[in-house]
Amino acid sequence: MKKNLLLGPALLLLLFTSCQKEARHELVEENVSSASKNVSASTEASQSDLLKSVRQATAKFHSTTQAIASWYEPDDHCVSVPGLGGMGFHWVNPTLVDPVFDPLKPEVVLYAPGPGSQLRLVALEYIVINVGQPRPSFGDQLFDIGGTPVPVPHWSLHVWLYENNTSGMFAPFNPNVSCE
C-alpha cells in the first residue's frame, strides 16, 4: 500500500512536468508561427506598397499618346506563344535601358490588342544591364537572367500589373493575353 502512495505523487509529478513541457512547446510553436506570419504580413504589405507606387507612376501609360510623349517607341510585333500565352507589344524606352533599376520607370510597357484597333496596357517589363552589380529584385521577386533580345548580359522581369496572369504576376507569358 505504501508503494501505491509513493507511485501516485511520482506519477502526478511526471504528468505535470510532461504537460508543462508540452505547453511550453506549443507556446514556442505559436510564437514562431506568429512571428513568421508577422514577417509574411510585413513582406506582403511592402510588396503591396511597391505595386501601388508603380501603378500610380505608370497609370498614365494607359494612353499610348502619353507613352510616346515619355519616349516609349511603338512596336508592331505582338509576342505570343501557343500553349504559354502572350506578352503583347513591347514599347521600349531606350533611354531607360541601363544598369539602373528604378521600379517607377519601367524600360518597357506592354500592350495587348483591345477592342477595335485600340491597344490596352497589360504589363510592364524591366531590363537591367548586368555590369557586375547584384541581381536586382522587385520587392522579394528576383529578376530573371536574360530573357530579352538585348545583346549584352542583363536581367529582366515582367510585372502583370494591369492584366491578371494565372501563371503568376511575374511570369513572362500570360495565358490571358493573345495577339489575335
N, C-alpha and C positions, 0 to 999 in steps of 0.2 A: 504494500500500500504506500510506503514511503517513496518507492521508486516512481509511482504514478504521480505523486505530489511534485517531485522534482522534475519529472518529464513535462508536466503541464506548463510551468513557468519557462522552461527552456524552449519548448515548442512555441509559446507565445512570443518570446524574445526573437526567435528565428523568423516567425511570421511577420512581426513588427519591423524587423530590420529589412526583410525582403520587400515589404510594402514601401518602406522609406526609399530604398534603392530604386524601385520601380517608379515611384512618384518623382524622384529626382531625375531619372532617365527621361520620363515623359515631359518634365518641365524643361530639361535641356533640349529635347527634340522640338518642343513647342517654341522655345526661344530661337533656335536655329531656323526653324520654319518661318517664324515671324520676321526674323532678320532678313532672310532671303526674299520674302515677299516684299519687305520694305525696299530692298535694293532693286528688285524687279520693278516695283511700282515707280521708284525714282528714275530708273532707266527708261521706262515707258513714258513717263512724264517728260523727261529730257528729249526723247525722240519725238514726242508729240509736239513739244515746243519748237523743235527744229523744223518739223514738217509744216507747222503753222507759219513760221517765219518765211520759209521757202515759198509756200503757197501765196503769201502776201506779196513777196518780191516778184513772183513770176505770173501772177494772175493777169497782168496786162497783155501777156502773150496769147491770150485767147483771141486777140486781134492780130491777124497776120501783118496788118499795117504797122502795128506797134513793134512787132518782131523785126520787120525790115528797118524801121527807124532806129532800132537798137543794134543794127549791124548783123543780124542773122540773115544768111544768104539762102533764098528759096532753093529747094531741090525737087526735081520732078521724078525721082526714083523712089518708089514705095517698096520698103523691105518687108517681105513676108515669106515664111517657110511652111509648106504643108506639114501638118502634124504638130508644129510648135506654135504657130500663130504669127502675128505681125509685130513690127516695130513702127511702121509708118514712114513718113517722110522726115528725113533728118535735116533740119535747118541749122547750120553751124555758124557760130560767130568766131571766125578765125583769130580775132584779136584776143580771145579768151583761152585759146589752146596753148597752154604753157605749163610750167611745173607747179603752179599755184592752184590749190583747191579753195574755192570760195563757194559755199553752198547757195549763196544768194545770187550767184552769177553762173548759171549753167552754160557750158560750152555749146550745148545742143538743145533745141526744143523740138519735140516730136509731134507731128500732126498726122491724123488719120483722115481718110475720106469721110466726109459728113454728108448731110442732106444736100441734094443737088450737086453742085461742084464746089461747095464750101469745104474748108478744112477745119478740123476741130483739134484743139490741143489735148494730147493724151498723156504725155510724159516729158521728162527731162533726162538728159544724159550728161554726165560729167566725164571729161577726159583730162587726165593729168599726166604730163610728160614726166617720165622717170629719169631723174638725173642723179639718183643715188639717195634721195630722201626716203624717210619711212613711208610705207604703203599707206595711203590715205583711207579714211573711213568716214562714212556718213552716219553720224551717231555711232552705233555699235556695228554697223554693216561695213565690212572691209570691201574695198573696190576689187573688181575682177582684174586679173593680169591680162593686159592686151584687150582684145575684143573688138577693135575697130580697125579700119584700114589705114590708120596713121602709121607711116613708115619708120617710126622710131619707138624705142621701148616706152610703154605707157600703161596706165591703169584706166579703167572705165567703169561706169556704174549707171544703170538705168534706174530711174525712180518714177514709178507709175502713180504719179500724184493726182492725175486728172481722169484716169480710167481704171476701174477695178481690174486687177490682174489675179486670176485664180491660181496662177503659178507663183505668186508672191510679188510683193511691192518692188523688189529689187531684181527680179528675173529679167533677162534680156528680152525674151519674147512674151507676148501677151495673146493668149488664145481668143480674147475678145476683140482683137484688132485685125482687120482684114484690109487688103488693098483693093478689094472689089467694090 
